Amino acid sequence: MLVIDCPYCGPRDQSEFSNGGEAHVKRPDGSQDISDREWGEYVFIRSNPKGLFYERWVHSHGCRKWFNCVRDTSTDEILEIYKLDDPQPPLKKFENKIKTPSGEPDVGSGNFTVKK
């Protein structure tokens, strides 16, 4: 069970929340003048990293407020939760905290992390 610490209500079960996708995606300037391809990339294309990731969440079965978090996608560990108005924390702040699911310190694809 994943517990998410809502910045408004406190710790709650993950089942009360809905993921809103990647956080801090900036709308293109002059969006009325961009091509269909560029608009499609803005709407649909998102990064999908293994490791640290900024996400938006909504407490859909609670206070219904949105917030952001930094989550390690390789372990599902939420490293920081912050309100939408709070500044985006730099990822360097969390580099020493990330681990792979089996506990190794480096997050990699597997084959490349064991080369000697």
Phi and psi in degrees as GROMACS dihedral restraints (atoms count N, CA, C in turn):
[ dihedral_restraints ]
;  ai    aj    ak    al  type     phi  dphi    fc
    3     4     5     6     1   -97.0    20    10
    4     5     6     7     1   127.4    20    10
    6     7     8     9     1  -104.9    20    10
    7     8     9    10     1   127.8    20    10
    9    10    11    12     1  -109.9    20    10
   10    11    12    13     1   129.9    20    10
   12    13    14    15     1   -90.6    20    10
   13    14    15    16     1    91.1    20    10
   15    16    17    18     1   -59.5    20    10
   16    17    18    19     1   128.6    20    10
   18    19    20    21     1   -67.9    20    10
   19    20    21    22     1    -8.8    20    10
   21    22    23    24     1  -107.3    20    10
   22    23    24    25     1   -34.4    20    10
   24    25    26    27     1  -114.6    20    10
   25    26    27    28     1   -15.3    20    10
   27    28    29    30     1    94.6    20    10
   28    29    30    31     1  -172.2    20    10
   30    31    32    33     1   -63.3    20    10
   31    32    33    34     1   132.8    20    10
   33    34    35    36     1  -144.2    20    10
   34    35    36    37     1   159.5    20    10
   36    37    38    39     1   -66.8    20    10
   37    38    39    40     1   146.1    20    10
   39    40    41    42     1   -56.1    20    10
   40    41    42    43     1   -28.8    20    10
   42    43    44    45     1   -62.1    20    10
   43    44    45    46     1   -16.6    20    10
   45    46    47    48     1   -83.9    20    10
   46    47    48    49     1    -6.7    20    10
   48    49    50    51     1  -116.7    20    10
   49    50    51    52     1   158.3    20    10
   51    52    53    54     1  -127.4    20    10
   52    53    54    55     1   137.0    20    10
   54    55    56    57     1   -78.9    20    10
   55    56    57    58     1   133.5    20    10
   57    58    59    60     1  -104.9    20    10
   58    59    60    61     1    10.4    20    10
   60    61    62    63     1    88.9    20    10
   61    62    63    64     1  -165.1    20    10
   63    64    65    66     1   -65.2    20    10
   64    65    66    67     1   135.9    20    10
   66    67    68    69     1   -91.3    20    10
   67    68    69    70     1   162.0    20    10
   69    70    71    72     1    63.3    20    10
   70    71    72    73     1    34.4    20    10
   72    73    74    75     1   -86.2    20    10
   73    74    75    76     1   119.8    20    10
   75    76    77    78     1   -89.7    20    10
   76    77    78    79     1   131.3    20    10
   78    79    80    81     1   -66.0    20    10
   79    80    81    82     1   136.4    20    10
   81    82    83    84     1   -62.9    20    10
   82    83    84    85     1   141.9    20    10
   84    85    86    87     1   -66.6    20    10
   85    86    87    88     1   143.9    20    10
   87    88    89    90     1    61.1    20    10
   88    89    90    91     1    41.0    20    10
   90    91    92    93     1   -61.4    20    10
   91    92    93    94     1   -20.2    20    10
   93    94    95    96     1   -72.3    20    10
   94    95    96    97     1   -16.0    20    10
   96    97    98    99     1  -106.9    20    10
   97    98    99   100     1     1.2    20    10
   99   100   101   102     1   -85.0    20    10
  100   101   102   103     1   160.5    20    10
  102   103   104   105     1   -74.4    20    10
  103   104   105   106     1   165.4    20    10
  105   106   107   108     1   -60.4    20    10
  106   107   108   109     1   -38.8    20    10
  108   109   110   111     1   -62.6    20    10
  109   110   111   112     1   -46.9    20    10
  111   112   113   114     1   -63.3    20    10
  112   113   114   115     1   -39.7    20    10
  114   115   116   117     1   -65.8    20    10
  115   116   117   118     1   -42.0    20    10
  117   118   119   120     1   -60.7    20    10
  118   119   120   121     1   -40.5    20    10
  120   121   122   123     1   -65.0    20    10
  121   122   123   124     1   -39.6    20    10
  123   124   125   126     1   -64.8    20    10
  124   125   126   127     1   -42.2    20    10
  126   127   128   129     1   -75.0    20    10
  127   128   129   130     1   -41.9    20    10
  129   130   131   132     1  -109.3    20    10
  130   131   132   133     1   -28.2    20    10
  132   133   134   135     1   -88.3    20    10
  133   134   135   136     1   123.2    20    10
  135   136   137   138     1  -133.6    20    10
  136   137   138   139     1   155.7    20    10
  138   139   140   141     1   -74.5    20    10
  139   140   141   142     1   155.4    20    10
  141   142   143   144     1  -140.5    20    10
  142   143   144   145     1    66.2    20    10
  144   145   146   147     1   -77.6    20    10
  145   146   147   148     1   156.9    20    10
  147   148   149   150     1   -95.7    20    10
  148   149   150   151     1   109.8    20    10
  150   151   152   153     1   132.8    20    10
  151   152   153   154     1  -142.8    20    10
  153   154   155   156     1   -74.2    20    10
  154   155   156   157     1   138.2    20    10
  156   157   158   159     1  -151.2    20    10
  157   158   159   160     1   135.1    20    10
  159   160   161   162     1   -85.5    20    10
  160   161   162   163     1   128.1    20    10
  162   163   164   165     1  -130.7    20    10
  163   164   165   166     1   156.1    20    10
  165   166   167   168     1  -105.4    20    10
  166   167   168   169     1   140.9    20    10
  168   169   170   171     1  -135.0    20    10
  169   170   171   172     1   153.8    20    10
  171   172   173   174     1  -128.2    20    10
  172   173   174   175     1   137.0    20    10
  174   175   176   177     1   -83.4    20    10
  175   176   177   178     1    76.0    20    10
  177   178   179   180     1   -67.7    20    10
  178   179   180   181     1   -26.9    20    10
  180   181   182   183     1  -113.3    20    10
  181   182   183   184     1    39.6    20    10
  183   184   185   186     1  -153.2    20    10
  184   185   186   187     1  -118.9    20    10
  186   187   188   189     1   -77.0    20    10
  187   188   189   190     1   -12.4    20    10
  189   190   191   192     1    64.5    20    10
  190   191   192   193     1    25.5    20    10
  192   193   194   195     1  -100.3    20    10
  193   194   195   196     1   148.6    20    10
  195   196   197   198     1   -90.2    20    10
  196   197   198   199     1   151.2    20    10
  198   199   200   201     1  -154.6    20    10
  199   200   201   202     1   168.4    20    10
  201   202   203   204     1  -111.6    20    10
  202   203   204   205     1   160.6    20    10
  204   205   206   207     1  -149.4    20    10
  205   206   207   208     1   162.4    20    10
  207   208   209   210     1  -108.1    20    10
  208   209   210   211     1   120.8    20    10
  210   211   212   213     1  -125.9    20    10
  211   212   213   214     1   141.1    20    10
  213   214   215   216     1   -87.2    20    10
  214   215   216   217     1   108.7    20    10
  216   217   218   219     1   -70.0    20    10
  217   218   219   220     1   -17.7    20    10
  219   220   221   222     1   -80.6    20    10
  220   221   222   223     1   -20.3    20    10
  222   223   224   225     1  -124.6    20    10
  223   224   225   226     1    -8.7    20    10
  225   226   227   228     1    69.5    20    10
  226   227   228   229     1     9.1    20    10
  228   229   230   231     1   -74.5    20    10
  229   230   231   232     1   129.0    20    10
  231   232   233   234     1   -89.8    20    10
  232   233   234   235     1   119.1    20    10
  234   235   236   237     1   -91.7    20    10
  235   236   237   238     1   -30.9    20    10
  237   238   239   240     1  -157.0    20    10
  238   239   240   241     1   142.4    20    10
  240   241   242   243     1  -121.4    20    10
  241   242   243   244     1   134.4    20    10
  243   244   245   246     1  -145.8    20    10
  244   245   246   247     1   151.5    20    10
  246   247   248   249     1   -70.4    20    10
  247   248   249   250     1   159.2    20    10
  249   250   251   252     1   -59.2    20    10
  250   251   252   253     1   -31.7    20    10
  252   253   254   255     1   -80.9    20    10
  253   254   255   256     1   -14.5    20    10
  255   256   257   258     1   -76.1    20    10
  256   257   258   259     1   152.5    20    10
  258   259   260   261     1   -66.6    20    10
  259   260   261   262     1   150.2    20    10
  261   262   263   264     1   -70.8    20    10
  262   263   264   265     1   120.8    20    10
  264   265   266   267     1   -72.0    20    10
  265   266   267   268     1   142.2    20    10
  267   268   269   270     1   -69.8    20    10
  268   269   270   271     1   141.3    20    10
  270   271   272   273     1   -64.7    20    10
  271   272   273   274     1   -26.0    20    10
  273   274   275   276     1   -58.4    20    10
  274   275   276   277     1   -27.3    20    10
  276   277   278   279     1   -59.7    20    10
  277   278   279   280     1   -25.2    20    10
  279   280   281   282     1  -110.1    20    10
  280   281   282   283     1    -0.5    20    10
  282   283   284   285     1   -57.7    20    10
  283   284   285   286     1   -34.4    20    10
  285   286   287   288     1   -81.3    20    10
  286   287   288   289     1    -7.1    20    10
  288   289   290   291     1   -97.0    20    10
  289   290   291   292     1   -14.0    20    10
  291   292   293   294     1   -80.9    20    10
  292   293   294   295     1   143.7    20    10
  294   295   296   297     1  -140.7    20    10
  295   296   297   298     1   157.7    20    10
  297   298   299   300     1   -81.5    20    10
  298   299   300   301     1   165.7    20    10
  300   301   302   303     1   -55.8    20    10
  301   302   303   304     1   -28.8    20    10
  303   304   305   306     1   -91.3    20    10
  304   305   306   307     1     1.9    20    10
  306   307   308   309     1   100.6    20    10
  307   308   309   310     1    -4.3    20    10
  309   310   311   312     1   -66.6    20    10
  310   311   312   313     1   150.8    20    10
  312   313   314   315     1   -72.3    20    10
  313   314   315   316     1   -29.5    20    10
  315   316   317   318     1   -95.5    20    10
  316   317   318   319     1   136.3    20    10
  318   319   320   321     1   -96.0    20    10
  319   320   321   322     1   120.6    20    10
  321   322   323   324     1  -151.2    20    10
  322   323   324   325     1  -172.0    20    10
  324   325   326   327     1   -84.6    20    10
  325   326   327   328     1    -2.7    20    10
  327   328   329   330     1   105.4    20    10
  328   329   330   331     1   -68.1    20    10
  330   331   332   333     1   -63.7    20    10
  331   332   333   334     1   -37.6    20    10
  333   334   335   336     1   -83.5    20    10
  334   335   336   337     1   -16.6    20    10
  336   337   338   339     1   -85.4    20    10
  337   338   339   340     1   -13.9    20    10
  339   340   341   342     1  -102.4    20    10
  340   341   342   343     1     0.3    20    10
  342   343   344   345     1   -63.4    20    10
  343   344   345   346     1   140.7    20    10
